């Protein structure tokens, strides 16, 4: 019984680590996308002001 309990505990721990890894990757991609959008917005404003 103790071996089964340890196996279940390790499975749950691995499941949580997997979920956190995916959540971290998604958050990292979204953060990079936000930075790219802000940089593009700033560049577009500068180009727009220069044309006027």
C-alpha positions in Angstrom: 0.0 0.0 0.0 2.8 2.4 0.8 4.3 1.8 -2.7 1.0 2.6 -4.4 0.7 5.8 -2.3 4.2 6.9 -3.3 3.4 6.2 -7.0 0.2 8.2 -6.8 2.0 11.1 -5.1 4.7 11.1 -7.7 2.2 11.0 -10.5 0.3 14.0 -9.1 3.6 15.9 -8.6 4.6 15.2 -12.2 1.2 16.3 -13.4 1.4 19.6 -11.5 4.9 20.2 -12.9 3.7 19.5 -16.4 0.8 21.9 -16.0 3.1 24.6 -14.6 5.6 24.1 -17.4 2.9 24.5 -20.1 1.4 27.5 -18.2 4.9 29.1 -18.0 5.5 28.5 -21.7 2.2 30.1 -22.6 2.9 33.0 -20.4 6.3 33.5 -21.9 5.0 33.5 -25.4 2.2 35.9 -24.5 4.8 38.2 -22.9 7.0 38.2 -25.9 4.0 38.9 -28.2 3.0 41.8 -26.0 6.5 43.3 -26.2 6.5 42.8 -30.0 3.2 44.6 -30.3 4.3 47.5 -28.2 7.5 47.9 -30.2 5.5 47.7 -33.5 3.1 50.4 -32.2 5.9 52.7 -31.2 7.6 52.3 -34.6 4.3 52.8 -36.5 3.6 56.0 -34.6 7.1 57.4 -35.4 6.7 56.5 -39.1 3.2 58.1 -39.1 4.5 61.3 -37.5 7.4 61.5 -39.9 5.1 61.3 -42.9 3.0 64.2 -41.8 
